[in-house]
Amino acid sequence: MFDSLSQRSRFNTRRAIAVASAALAFAFGGSALAQPAHGHGGPHGMGADGGDVMLGHLITNAQAQLKLNTSQNGMFDAAVAQTKAARESGRALHQKVKDALSAELAKPEPDLAAVAAVADGVQQQGTALRHQVRDAWLQLYATFSPEQKAVVRDLMQQHMARMESFRQKIKDRMSGAG
């Protein structure tokens, strides 16, 4: 009888940890905050946030090629500062969910709904931050001359071609392995 109770208790604890871990992973699966220099998609990839990160990353890497004017340089500096601030806010938000999860797991009966509520709020805040950063980069892009836009377009096309090549290599490896 005690063996059965002990196994059930361990199973429930493991299940709670698994569910909480899944909730945490789900909460942050799409909440990578504007990280143009190595977001969740890697240094050159597109993560769950799609092109939001890529535009800032491309503009940052192409700054010399773009030959920004004084006004554009000011907007560039502001977008970089906003990106860095959003990244720090994102880290703080991530820590908020981790702290909530740790606090609940320390209880005999964790309230995973409370953790999910915190994670949902964090995800909404993260989305708002990403949109603010994306909009700052888009405002800068809107000031570009046709030549500057062509530089960004060409870099995006090169990036997409590299990513498609990478996807094809992975697909070929996966189909050969299975």
N, C-alpha and C positions, 0 to 999 in steps of 0.2 A: 504494500500500500504506500509506504513512504517513498519507495523507488518510483512508483508511478507519479506521485505528487511532485517529486523532485524533477522528473523528466518533463512534466507539464509546465512547471515553473520555468525551467530552462528554455523550453520551447517558446513560451509566451514572451520571455525576455528577448530571445533571439528574434522572434517575429516583430516585437516592438522596435528593436534596433533596426531591423531590415526595413520596416515600414517608414520609420523616421529617416533613415538614410535615403530611401527612395524619395521621400517628400523633399528632403534637402536637395537631392540631385535634380529633381523635377523643378524645384524653385529656381535653381541656378542654371538649369540647362539653357534657358533662353534669356538669362539676365546678365550676360557679359556686358559690362559697361564700356562704352566708347573707349577702346584701347587701340588707337591706330598703330602703335608700335607694339605689335604682338598680342592681339586679342585672342579669343578662344579659337579662332580659326588658324592659329599659328602665325608666324611672322609674315606670311604672304597669302594666307588663306581667308576664306570667308566663313565666319562662324555662323551661329544661329541668328545673328543680327544682320546678316546679309551685307549689303553694300554700305550700310551706315559706317562701318569701321573702315571699309576699303577706301572710300573717298578721302577721308582724312589721312590715311596712311599713304595713298598715292600722292596727294598734294604735298605732304611733308617730305616724301622722298624726292619729289620733282621740284622742290623749291628753287634750286639753282637754275634748272631748265626753264622754269616759268618766268623768270625775270620780273618778279613782282614790283609794282610801283610802290611809292610810300604809303598810300592809302591801303593798298592790298597787304603790304607788310604788317600794318597795324591790325588789320582784320585777321591775318594769319596768326600773329602773336596772341590775339585774343582767343582764337579758336584753339590754339595749342594749350593756353592756360585753362580754358574751359574743359578741354579734354582731360587734362591732368587732375583738375578738381573733381570731375565726374568719376574718374578712376578711383580717387581716394574715397569719395562718397560711396562708391560701389563696394569697396573693401569694408567700409564701416557697416554697410547694410548686410553684407555677407556675414560679418561677425555677429550682427544682431540675431540672425537666424541661427547661427551656430550656438550662441549663448542661450537662446530660447530652447533649442533642442537639448543642450546639455542640462539645463535646469529641469526640463521635463523628464529626461532619462534618469535623473537622480531621484525621482519620486518612485514610490512603489507601483503606482498606476499612472504612467505618463499620459498626459492629455495631448494626443497627437493632433487633434483638431486645433488646439491653440498654436502649435508649431506651424500647422498649415496656414492658419490665419496670418501669422507673422510673415511667413514665406510669401503669401499672396500680396500682402502690403508692400513687402520689399520688391517684389517683381514689378508692381505698378510704379513704385518710385524709380526703379531702374529703367523702366521703359520711358518715363518722363525725362530722366537725365539723358538717355541715349538720343531722344528726339531733340532736346536742346542742343546737344553737341552736333548732331547731324545738321540741324538748321544753321548753326554757325558756319560749318564747312560749306553748306549749300549757298549761304549768303556770300561767302568769299568767291565761290565758283561763279556765281551770277555776275560778278564784276569782271570776270576774265574776258580778254579779247578773243576773237575767233582763233588766233594762233595759240593762245594759252589753253583754250578748250580742246584744241586738236592734240596738244601734248598730253592732256589728261585722258582724252579718248584713246589715243594710241597706247598709253600705258595700261588702260583698262582692258583693251583688246589683247595686249600681250599677256596680261595677267590671266584673263579668261582662257586663252589658248594653253598656257602652262597648266592651269587647273584641269582643263579637259584632258590634256595629255596625262596628267597624274591620275585622274579618275579612270582613264582607259587602262593604264598600267595596273592599277589596283584590280580593276574588273578582270583583266587578263590573268592576273595571279590567282584571283579567287576562283575563276572558272577552271583553271588548271589544277587547283588544289582539291576541288570537290568532286 
